[in-house]
C-alpha cells in the first residue's frame, strides 16, 4: 500500500479531543521504547512523521496519524517504563484502556514486543486483554535485525510460549532498519481497513 500524504493529526489525553472521522483505526501498543514510532515511519517510508526517542516513556499522549483517506494509525503510550512515577503509569493505563474499550473506529491492534527479550508481564496482560475483548491483533517482534537467523526460532517460541499465543496467531518479525516484516504488517492492516 502506498501512502502519499500521511499526516500527524493530533495528540489527545481524553476522548473529547480524539479526532472525529469515519475511518478505521489501527492502534499500536507495546512497552516503552519497543519501536512503535519507528514501525509507523518505516511502513510509510518517512523518517520523522512519528517522533522517535532514545529515551523510553516519551509518548505520553495518544497520537493520531491519518494515512491518506484509508485509515488512521493510533500510537498509544508505551507501558511498563520503570522510571515513570506510579501515578503517571496509572494515568497512562487508564488512557490506553479507555481508548481500547470505547473507540468505535478501532478495527485492530498491532502489539509490539522486543524480539531480543522474553515478553514482560505487561505484554502478557495486554495480549490477554486483547484476546478477552476479541480485538484482532498482530504480534510484531521488533528489532529483528539484532536477532541472528539461528536464534529466530527460539525467540519466536519464547514469545509464543510466554504470551500463550495460539498456533494461528498472526505474527511477524520486524526491523525498522532493514524493512523486514513490512509486507506482513501491511497485509494484516489491509484485512482490517
Buried (B, 14 or more C-beta within 10 A) or exposed (E): BEBEEBEBBEEBBEEEEBBEBEBBBBBBBBBBBBBBBBBBBBBBEEEEBBEBEEEBBBBBBBBBBBBBEBBBBBBBBBBBBEEBEEEBBEBBBEBBEBBBEEBEBBBBBBBBBBBEBBBBEBBBEBBEBBBEEEBBBBBBBBBBBEBEEEEBEEBBEBBBEBBEBEEEBBBBBBBBEEEBBBEBBEEBBEEBB
